[in-house]
Amino acid sequence: MNPLNLHPDRLFPADATTRDIARTLYAQVANLPIISPHGHTDPQWFADDQPFTNAAELLLIPDHYVLRMLFSQGVPMEQMGVTPRGEQPQVTPREAWRTFAAQYHLFRGTPSRLWLDWVFAEVFGMQQRLDPTSADAYFDAIGEQLAQDQFRPRALFDRFGIEVIATTESPLDPLDHHRKIAASGWSGRVITAYRPDPVIDPEFEGFRANLRRLSDLTGEDCFAYDGYLAAHRNRRAYFAAMGATSTDHGHPTAATADLSDAEARALFDRVTGDSLSAADAELFRAHMLTVMAGMSIEDGLVMQIHPGSFRNHNPALFGRFGRDKGADIPVQTEYVRALRPLLSKYGNDPRLSVIVFTLDETSYSRELAPLAGHYPALKLGPAWWFHDSPEGMRRFREQVTETAGFYNTVGFNDDTRAFLSIPARHDVARRVDCAFLARLVAEHRMEDWEAAELAQDLSYSLAKAAYKL
């Protein structure tokens, strides 16, 4: 039996002096409330407050980090419990969990291992490491606990100390679950975020059908440019009424454009017509980012831009299983020229707040930190998605701080569908930031009281302010 132990000094510096400083800083922020302003948990969990079913469906199947690692080692998706489109499950949840347990050694040294071990130990009280010999014991113990009231979604929300969590919905979503939460009398704060990609990206599957649905939903003609813009304003207002404080844009590149009204109308006619070119699709996405920035000035919603993902890189996997199965791959992304049209028009406007993320680390010190260190409207999102690891977070601080400082960044967000990993992810971020600040104190570049203030800001205050929460 291999015991499961979470060392209290994990992720702290090996040097004793710096480690002591990190311990002190971490003790002051470890139990701060969690601000989760950008993520993809299912609002139905909190609306219905029904028990989670089993370990596989809660911890394995929704986690694209886990799926991609196993798939890369030759484990078929079906064996992980992922059901192909239009088919029946090929394994039981217990069988899928046994497959996961047999391959758990693959996650050594990864952030997934840090998060999952935290969940196993802190949430479920497991004392033995997950491996083939403990797979059934884990599955049974987790299942028994999930059937208890204290493991329902709302109870876990409160137990984790979550102050607010944002889900992410399409403009086509009626937000029924958010309405149910609001009407329930529960004190937990679950808000939405406006993710318009399905009706902004002409290359998004079903784009024209999506426009028809948007027309039906808003009463506007979304095949006419004026009606299309009016529909966005309509839905943004509705999302804001349901608690949204932000929009979220996942475009392939960071390109923006500032077209004349005549150019925009002509382009709109082309992208909604029978023939579509890749160049027109890119130009329309670019134009709409600038339009969305203008709408954010009007309604106050914070704008998030996260480009640089080649979505569904594995076409066979996408065709059989759909999106979010671990086949989204980072690509090189340029920002200085790409963002200039938007920033030239709105970058000096104090009413606009744009948070930019990247999957391309090479742009941190070269492009993003200098841009955020200049434009009042621009802030940097944290290291995330492929880089939300201890090493990625350290590199982010090292490359960004010297040019943009700490206060042109927005703290941390977990960006996950895996609900139980949220406190684990925030714990990792707090430990890494405290370790980084401890080094600055040990090198006499910062006073200890300044580091204590910064630790609180990075763990809590910056995200709350940046997302207007």
N, C-alpha and C positions, 0 to 999 in steps of 0.2 A: 504493500500500500504506500503510495506516494502522497504525503500530506499536502494540503492546499494552504499555503501561508502567504498573506499579504504583508510584506515587510513595511514597517512604518516609515522607513527612510527611502522607499523606492522613488526613483527619479531625482533624488537630491544629490548634490555634488559629493564625490569621493573624498575631497579635501575636508578635514575635520572642521576647520574654522568656518569655511563657507557653508558647510552642511549645517552647522549650528545656527547660522543666520537664517538659512532657508527654513529650518524647522520653526524658528520663532515667527517668521513671516507667515508661513502656512497655517500655523495655529490660529492666527487672527482672521483667516479667510476661509478655513476649511468648511465651516458651517453657515456661510452666508447663503441667503436664498439663491435659487437658480433662476436666471433670466435666460429663456430659450427662445430667441426671437426669429429663428429661421430653421424650419424643420419640416418633416413629412410624416409625423405620426397621424393616425387615423382619428378624426374627430368623433367618429361613431363610438370609439372606445369610451370616451368621456360622456357622450350623450346617453348611451344605453347602460353604461357601467355594468356590463355583463362580465363574468369571469373569463379570463383567458383560458384557452383550451388545453394546451400541452406545451412541453418544452420546445418541440420542433417547430410548431407553428408560431411560437412567440419569439424564439431566439435564433432559429436557423433560417427558415424560409424567407423572412423579410430582409435579411442582412446581405446586401450585395458584396460587402467585403468578404464574408464567409463563403458565399457562393463562388466568387471568382477564384479564390484560392483553391478550393476543392476541385473546381472545373479544370483549373490549370494543371492539376495533378491526375487528370483523367477520370475523375468521378463524374458520371453522367448526372445531369440535372434531375432526372427522374428519381435517382437513388437518394437525392437530397430532399425529396418530398415535393419538388416543384412540378406542378401538373402541366403538361403541354396543352396548348389551346384546343378546346373542343374534345378533350379526352378525359378519362377517369384517372385518378391517382394510381400509380403503379406500385407504390410501397405504402405501408402504414407509417404513421408518425413515429412510432417506436423504432421501426426499421431504419427510417431516415436518421433518427438520433443515434442509433448504433453506428451507422456509416460515419456520421460526424465525429463521434467519440473515437473511432478507430483512426481517424485522420487528424486528431486534435494537435498532434506533435508538429504538424505543418505550420502552426501559428506561432511557434517559438520566436520571440524577438519582435513580433508585430504588435501594433496598437490593438488589434482585435483580441489578442491574448490578454493584454492589460485590462481591457473593458470586460471581457467575458469572465475572467477570474474574479474581478471585483463583483460582478453580478452574482456569480456562484457563491462567493463567500459572504458578501454583505447583505444581499437580498434573500438568499435561500439558505444560508448557514451551512453550506457544504464544507466538509473538512478534508475530503480526499480529492485529489486531482482527477479531472475527467480523463478517462482512458477506456479501452475496451472492457476492462474488468469492472469499471464503475458506471458504465453507460446505463444499465437498467436501474441501478439505484438512484442515479441522477433523475432519470425520466420519471420514476415513481415518486420520489421525494418532491420534485418540482410540481408534478401534477397534483399531488395531495395539497400542497400549499396554495396553488392557484385556485383551488376550489373553496378556499376560505375567504371570508369577507375582507380581511385585511390585505388581500392581494388583488382585490378588484382595482380597476384603473383609477378611480377617484381616490381611493385609500392610498395607493402607491404615489399618486401625484402629491398628496399631502405629506406622505412619509419622506419623499425625496426632497421636500422643501422647495418645490417649484412655485415661484411667484407668478410667472406668466409663461405660457407656451404658445407659439404661433404655428399653426398648420399652414398648408399651402394648397390653394384650390384654383382651378380654372374658372374663367368668367362664366363658363357654361354650368358650373355647379350651383344648384339652388340654395346651398348652405343650410339645408334642413337640419343637419346635426348641430350646427352652431346655434340655430334658433332653439332647438330643443335644450341645449345646454343653458342658454340664456333664460329660458322659461322654467328651468328646473329648481331654481333657488339655491343651487350648489354654489359655494363661494369660490371655487377654482376658476382661474382666469384662463380661458382657452380662446384665442383669437385666430382669425384667418389672415392670409396674405394673398394679394392679387397676382396670379401667375398667368399672363395673357398669351403665352407662347402658342397655344393651339389656334388662336385667331389672329396672331401677328406673323407667324412664320408660314409663308406660302408653301414651304416644303414639309410642313408638319402633316402627318397622315390624316386624311379626311378634312383638309383645310376648308374646302368649299362647303362641305356638309356642316362643318363647325360654324361657318358664317350664317348658314341657314338657321341653325339652332339659335345662334345669337340674335338673329332677327326676330325669331319667334319669342325669345325670352324678353326682349326689350321693346318690341313693337316698332323698331327702327328698320329701315331698309339697309342692311349691311353690305349690299352689293352696290350701293351708292356711297361715295366718299364721305359726304356730310353725315349720312345716317350711320355709317361705320364709326366715325369719331363720336357721334352722339351716344352710340351704344356703349362705347368704352366709358364715357363719362357716367352714363347711367349705372353700369355695373361697378365702377369704382366707388360711386356714392353708396351703393348697396353694401359693398364689402366694408366700407368705412363704418357704416351703421352697424355692421356685425362685428365691429371691433378692430378691423384691419388698420394697421399704422404703416404698412409698407407694401410695395410691389416687388416682384421678383422676375427677372428676365434672364433666361438661360440660352442665349444665342450662341451660334458656333464661333463667332468672332466678336470683337469689341467695336466693330465698325459703327460709326454714327454718320448721319448726313443731315443737312439742312436744306431741303428742297423748297423751291418756290411753290406757291399754291397750284399753279398750272402744271408744273413738273410732277407734283405729288398726285394730282388727279389722273394724269396720264399714266403714271406708274401703277396706280391702284387699278385702273381699268385693265392693264396688262396682267397683273398678278391674279386678278379674279376672273380672267378670261379662260379660254380653252387651251392656250399654250403658255407655258411658263419657262423662262430661262433661269439658269442658276444665278446669272448676274442680276436679273431683276429681283429675284428672291432676296439676295444679299442686300441690294440697295433698299428694298422695302423694309427689311428688318432694321437697317441702319437709320432710315428715315423715322421709323416708328419709335426707336429709342429716344430720339430728340423730341418727338411729339409727346411721348410719355413723360419726359422730363418737364415739358411745359405744363402738362396736366398735374404733375406733382406740385408745381408752383401754385397752381390753382387750388388744389384740395389738401395739400400738406402731407401726402403720403410719401414716406421715405422710399427712395428708389434703389433697388439692389440689381447689380449687373454681374453675372458670373458666366463669362464666355470661356472658350477654350476646351470644350469637350467634344470629341468625335463620338457622337451618340450611336449606339447599336452597331459597333464596329464589326461584330460577328453576325452577318446577315442570316445565316442558318439558325443561329440561336434566337435571334429576334423573331424570325418567322414562326418558330415553333413555340416559343415561350413568352414573347413580348418584351416590353421595356424593363429596365432596372434589374438586370440579371448579372451585372458585373462586366458588361462588355463596352462600357463607356470609357474612352481612353483619352488622356490629356494630349493636347497639341500645342505647338509653339504659338504664342499669341502676342500681337503688337498692340500697344496702347497709346503711344504719344500721338501719332498721326490719326489713329482710329477714333480717339475721343475728342479730338480738337474741334470738329464741327459742333458737337453738343456743348463743350466747355466754352467755346467762343461765344455761343449764344446765351448760355445760362450759368457758366461756371463761377461768375462773380456775384450771382444773386443769392443773398443770405436766406431766401425762402426755400432754396433747393438743398436737399441732402442726398447725395449719391454715394452709395457704398459699393466699391468695386472689389471683387474677388478674382483670384487667378488660380489656375492649375499649372501655370508655367512659372516656376520659381525663378527662372533666369531674368524675369522682368521686375522682380522686387526692387533691387537697388538701382537698376538702370533706368526704369520708367515709372513704376507705380509710386515709390516713395517720393521721388522728386515732384511728381504731379500732385500727390496728396499734400506734400509740404508746401505747395503754392496755392492751389485753388481752394477758396473757402467752401465751395459746395461739395468737395470730394473727400471721402474718407476710405481707409483701407479695411476690407474685411479680413478676418484672421486666416491663418493657415488652415486649410480645410480639405476634405475629400482627396485622399492620397497623400496629403501633407499634414493632416491632423494627427501626427505622430509626435513623440517627444523630439525626435531629431528635426522634423519639419517645423515644429513650433520654435525650436531654438534658432534654426536658420532664419525664420521669419523675423524674429526679434533682432538678430544680429545684422540682417541686411536692411531692415526698414528703419530702425530706431535712429541711426545716426543722421538720417535725412528728414524723416517725417516725425520723429519723436514718438512718444507713446500716445499723445492725445489727438493725433490724426488717425488713430486706429480705433476699433470699436469693440475691444475686449474679445470675447469668445462666443461662438455659437456651435451647436453640436450637429446640426444638419443631418438628422437621422430619422429613419423609420423604426429603429429598434428602441422602443420606449424605455426598457429597463437599462439600457446603456447610457442614458442621458446623464445621471449623476456620476457614472464612472468616467465619462468623457470630460465633464467639468472638473472632476477631481484631478485628472491627468493635466489639464490645462493650468489649473491653479498651482500644482506642484512644479511644473516646468517654468511658469512665470516667476514663482518664488525663488527657484534656483537661479534664474537669470538675474533677478534683482539682487540676490545675495552676492553674486559675483561682483556686481557694481559697488555694493557696499564694502566688500572685502578689499577691493582695489581702490577704495577711497575716492570713488567717482560719484558717490551719492551718500547722503546721510541715512541712518537707519530709519528715522521717522519719515523721510521722503519715500523710502522703499515701502514702508508700511501703508502709506497713503496710496501709492501706486498699486500695490497688491490688491487693495480693495477696489480701486478703479478698474483694474484689468479683470477682476473676477466678477464684478457686479455693476459698478456705476456707469462705465462707458457704454456698455450695451443698452442699459436702461435709457440713457440719454440719447444715444444715437438713433434708437428705434422709437423714440417718443413714448416710452412706456411708463 
